[in-house]
Amino acid sequence: MRRSYRTPTRRWNSAWPNARQRLEAEARHAEHFALLGRLATGVSHEIRNPLSAIFLHVDLLEEETRTPSPASAATVADTLMEIKT
């Protein structure tokens, strides 16, 4: 009996679109998560920048209230105005 070499190829070809579709779906998911990671990084950066400025001004206010001087009221008012804007 002669063995046919087409049978395994047909089986492989019939499974190939499923494997290809699965790999394409996995690639889409990986790309989706990469984009999500970049978005999270950008959002985190945009949140941390204003927070850093607020922390800096709070530190300045803390220093000013520890050692008050005649100009302390004006310095505190200026620092509070910078925090608000």
C-alpha distance (Angstrom), angle and dihedral (degrees) to the residues before:
residue distance angle dihedral
M1 . . .
R2 3.73 . .
R3 3.80 117.2 .
S4 3.77 117.9 -131.4
Y5 3.78 116.2 -133.8
R6 3.78 92.8 -164.2
T7 3.77 97.3 72.6
P8 3.83 97.5 72.8
T9 3.80 90.1 44.3
R10 3.78 91.3 53.7
R11 3.76 91.0 49.4
W12 3.77 91.3 49.1
N13 3.80 92.2 46.0
S14 3.79 92.0 48.9
A15 3.81 90.8 52.0
W16 3.80 93.7 41.3
P17 3.81 98.4 79.6
N18 3.81 89.7 51.8
A19 3.79 91.8 49.7
R20 3.78 90.7 44.3
Q21 3.80 91.8 48.9
R22 3.80 90.1 48.4
L23 3.82 91.7 50.6
E24 3.81 91.3 46.8
A25 3.81 90.2 50.2
E26 3.80 90.4 49.2
A27 3.81 90.0 50.0
R28 3.81 90.5 50.5
H29 3.80 90.4 49.7
A30 3.81 91.5 48.9
E31 3.80 90.6 49.7
H32 3.80 90.4 47.1
F33 3.81 91.8 52.7
A34 3.81 91.4 45.9
L35 3.81 90.1 53.8
L36 3.79 90.4 45.8
G37 3.81 89.5 52.3
R38 3.81 91.5 51.4
L39 3.79 90.4 48.8
A40 3.81 91.5 50.4
T41 3.80 90.4 49.1
G42 3.81 91.2 51.7
V43 3.79 93.1 47.5
S44 3.79 91.0 47.8
H45 3.81 90.4 50.9
E46 3.80 92.4 49.2
I47 3.82 91.0 50.9
R48 3.80 96.2 44.9
N49 3.82 96.3 51.6
P50 3.83 96.5 62.3
L51 3.81 90.8 39.6
S52 3.80 90.2 54.8
A53 3.80 90.4 52.5
I54 3.81 91.0 49.0
F55 3.81 91.9 49.4
L56 3.80 90.5 49.4
H57 3.80 92.2 52.1
V58 3.81 92.2 45.6
D59 3.81 88.7 52.8
L60 3.81 89.3 51.3
L61 3.80 90.4 50.0
E62 3.78 90.7 48.9
E63 3.82 91.4 52.2
E64 3.80 91.2 47.4
T65 3.80 93.3 51.3
R66 3.81 92.9 47.5
T67 3.78 93.6 57.2
P68 3.79 106.6 24.0
S69 3.78 119.7 -164.3
P70 3.79 132.9 -176.8
A71 3.81 89.1 -91.4
S72 3.82 93.6 48.8
A73 3.79 95.0 102.0
A74 3.80 91.8 54.6
T75 3.82 92.5 44.6
V76 3.80 91.9 49.7
A77 3.80 91.2 47.8
D78 3.83 91.3 49.5
T79 3.80 92.4 47.6
L80 3.80 92.0 48.7
M81 3.79 90.1 49.6
E82 3.83 90.0 52.4
I83 3.80 90.8 50.4
K84 3.82 91.0 51.7
T85 3.81 93.9 51.0
